[in-house]
Amino acid sequence: MEIREATSSDVPAMYAVDHMAAEEGSRRQHIRDWVDAGQAIVALIDSTVVGYSALEYTFFGCGFIAMLMVRKESRRKGVATALVTRLEELCKTEKLFTSTNESNKPMQALMKNMSYEPSGIVYNLDDGDPELFYVKRKKESR
């Protein structure tokens, strides 16, 4: 598996990975913006994009994993873990946050397995499906 910064040539493949980007809309614009800003990374297996993620610094000045998406056929193969691990390495702040819907049990399990701590809940973003926030602090170097 290869993890690298996303380029404009990866954008169509990123759309294909993301079911929410099936049609032109805000998700496609977000993907283009993340790539243009150098905030997106992709995971490739056999030169095929199988996942992507985006790291922003708009959450109270802290690193924030704004998106983590893995192609359905490539899930449960370490792709999400590899993407998050790379974002942890790239993150320039002491704390790295992310969030997911309460209904997204696989993402919650990933956060637990990667030692992210629960950090709060926001209601009313998606009706009936609260947003759960997580944080991971960088380890102090000795």
C-alpha positions as CSV (number, residue, x, y, z in Angstrom):
1,M,0.0,0.0,0.0
2,E,1.2,3.5,-0.9
3,I,0.1,6.6,1.0
4,R,0.9,10.0,-0.7
5,E,-0.3,13.5,-1.1
6,A,-3.3,13.7,-3.5
7,T,-2.8,15.4,-6.8
8,S,-5.3,16.9,-9.3
9,S,-5.0,13.8,-11.4
10,D,-6.3,11.7,-8.4
11,V,-9.6,13.7,-8.1
12,P,-11.7,11.5,-10.4
13,A,-10.6,8.4,-8.5
14,M,-11.4,10.1,-5.2
15,Y,-14.9,10.9,-6.5
16,A,-15.2,7.2,-7.3
17,V,-14.2,6.1,-3.8
18,D,-16.7,8.5,-2.2
19,H,-20.4,7.5,-2.6
20,M,-21.4,11.1,-1.6
21,A,-19.4,12.5,-4.5
22,A,-21.3,10.4,-7.1
23,E,-23.0,13.5,-8.4
24,E,-21.6,17.0,-8.7
25,G,-22.1,18.9,-5.5
26,S,-20.6,20.2,-2.3
27,R,-18.6,17.0,-1.6
28,R,-16.9,17.2,-5.0
29,Q,-16.0,20.8,-4.3
30,H,-14.6,19.9,-0.9
31,I,-12.4,17.2,-2.6
32,R,-11.1,19.7,-5.1
33,D,-10.5,22.3,-2.4
34,W,-8.6,19.8,-0.2
35,V,-6.4,18.7,-3.1
36,D,-5.7,22.3,-4.3
37,A,-4.8,23.3,-0.7
38,G,-2.4,20.3,-0.3
39,Q,-4.6,18.9,2.5
40,A,-5.6,15.6,1.0
41,I,-3.8,12.2,0.9
42,V,-4.6,9.1,-1.0
43,A,-4.1,5.4,-0.3
44,L,-3.2,3.3,-3.4
45,I,-3.1,-0.5,-3.8
46,D,-1.7,-1.7,-7.1
47,S,-1.6,1.9,-8.3
48,T,-5.4,2.3,-7.7
49,V,-6.8,4.9,-5.3
50,V,-8.7,2.9,-2.7
51,G,-9.1,5.6,0.0
52,Y,-8.5,9.3,0.8
53,S,-8.4,11.6,3.8
54,A,-8.2,15.3,4.4
55,L,-6.4,17.2,7.2
56,E,-7.5,20.7,8.1
57,Y,-6.6,23.3,10.8
58,T,-9.9,25.0,11.0
59,F,-11.1,23.4,14.3
60,F,-10.0,25.9,16.9
61,G,-6.5,26.0,15.4
62,C,-6.0,22.2,15.9
63,G,-5.5,19.5,13.3
64,F,-8.8,18.0,12.2
65,I,-9.4,14.9,10.1
66,A,-12.2,16.4,8.0
67,M,-12.7,13.3,5.8
68,L,-11.7,9.7,5.8
69,M,-13.1,7.5,3.1
70,V,-12.2,4.0,1.9
71,R,-13.7,2.2,-1.1
72,K,-16.2,-0.4,0.1
73,E,-14.3,-3.3,-1.4
74,S,-11.1,-2.2,0.3
75,R,-12.4,-1.9,3.9
76,R,-11.1,-4.0,6.7
77,K,-7.7,-4.2,5.1
78,G,-5.8,-1.5,7.0
79,V,-6.4,1.3,4.6
80,A,-8.1,3.6,7.1
81,T,-5.5,2.9,9.7
82,A,-2.7,3.7,7.3
83,L,-4.4,7.0,6.2
84,V,-5.0,8.1,9.8
85,T,-1.4,7.1,10.8
86,R,0.0,9.3,8.0
87,L,-2.2,12.2,9.1
88,E,-0.9,11.8,12.6
89,E,2.6,12.1,11.3
90,L,1.7,15.1,9.2
91,C,-0.3,17.0,11.9
92,K,1.4,20.2,13.0
93,T,-0.5,20.6,16.2
94,E,-0.3,18.9,19.6
95,K,-3.9,17.6,19.3
96,L,-5.6,15.9,16.3
97,F,-9.4,15.8,16.3
98,T,-11.9,14.1,14.2
99,S,-15.6,13.3,14.4
100,T,-18.2,10.8,13.1
101,N,-21.9,10.1,13.3
102,E,-23.1,8.0,16.2
103,S,-24.4,5.6,13.6
104,N,-20.9,5.0,12.1
105,K,-19.8,2.1,14.3
106,P,-16.8,1.1,12.1
107,M,-15.3,4.6,12.5
108,Q,-15.9,4.5,16.2
109,A,-14.1,1.1,16.4
110,L,-11.2,2.6,14.4
111,M,-10.9,5.5,16.8
112,K,-10.9,3.2,19.8
113,N,-8.3,0.9,18.2
114,M,-6.0,3.9,17.4
115,S,-6.2,5.2,21.0
116,Y,-8.3,8.3,20.2
117,E,-10.2,9.6,23.2
118,P,-13.9,10.7,23.2
119,S,-14.0,14.5,23.2
120,G,-17.7,15.4,23.1
121,I,-21.0,15.2,21.3
122,V,-22.8,17.7,19.1
123,Y,-26.5,17.2,18.5
124,N,-28.6,18.5,15.6
125,L,-26.0,18.5,12.8
126,D,-27.7,15.4,11.3
127,D,-31.2,14.9,12.8
128,G,-31.3,11.9,15.0
129,D,-27.6,11.0,14.5
130,P,-25.4,13.0,16.8
131,E,-21.8,13.8,15.9
132,L,-19.1,12.2,18.2
133,F,-15.8,13.9,18.5
134,Y,-12.4,12.3,19.2
135,V,-8.9,13.6,20.0
136,K,-5.5,12.2,20.0
137,R,-2.6,14.0,21.6
138,K,0.9,13.8,20.2
139,K,3.3,11.8,22.4
140,E,5.9,13.9,24.1
141,S,9.4,13.2,22.8
142,R,12.1,12.5,25.3
